[in-house]
Amino acid sequence: MGVGLSYRARASVIGLAISLVASVAYAQEPFTSCWLEERVHPISGETRSVTACRLVNGNITEFPGDAPPGTVEPAVGTDANGVCWFWTSLATEWEILSTFSDGSAVLGIYINGFLAVDTGQIPRCTSEPVIVDPPPVYAWEAITEYIHDPPEPELNPPIGRGLAGLETHAGVVVPGTWADTITVPGYVIDVEVAVRALTVDWGDEAVDTFPPEAYPLLIGYPDGLARHVYEVKTCDPPGAAYDCHATLGAYPVTISYVWAAQWRVNGSDWIVVDVPPSETTVDYPVTEAVSVLTDTG
């Protein structure tokens, strides 16, 4: 005759099964952050570590041990004691570079194979952290907030009065270099943005590029450096006459700020950021002046 489990043993087995099912269920629920807390047993006084996690649905659950189940990634935030690191099931840019016996770690972010951010040794979060955006996010936000207005060219002759064989001048004001320093918990982020070149695409396959030293000379008519002579007039519709441009009813003149942007964190090496040019395109029709002989008597 087999020996059955006692009531207490059966209850323990059932409780363990329920716990395992609950753990699996929670493992399928993503969490925003998991931190380490200590619990003291009310009877034995024994201290044990548990991992507390804030689920994306707003609830908090706990797992035994010092790590949550499932696939997790490290992240950085601040808790009651300052900057710290924690686990999350959400995607992050952070990587653990090294760990230490006390649970602390060094985290970093690589950009194009270059270590752009290094936290230094920071502790594991021991209370619910406030999630801190990584430095690249702050840098990009600062850069895009500054880069907004495209060029406002002044053309002479003005639009509608362009003449073939006569110089067209473009006057453009180029903004100066902009720099800012952003301080967030654990980081000092320096940002610099400048126009590294100004280009004028005259619309007839001629493109002029002006470096920073030429910016003071982009003053427009009559002495400005940006000037161009159109050889062929435009007509509407294109090609309406033998001496009209065959495909264009007006020349698309495009003036562009070509940006140079970079940032660094905590005085480390500068990281260059690719930023699309800011540009303005205007339709510039070109006619021609025709000499006419008149009989004066």
Summary of the structure (lengths in Angstrom):
residues: 297
radius of gyration: 33.2
end to end distance: 140.8
largest distance: 140.8
contacts: 830
relative contact order: 0.12
helix: 13%
strand: 44%
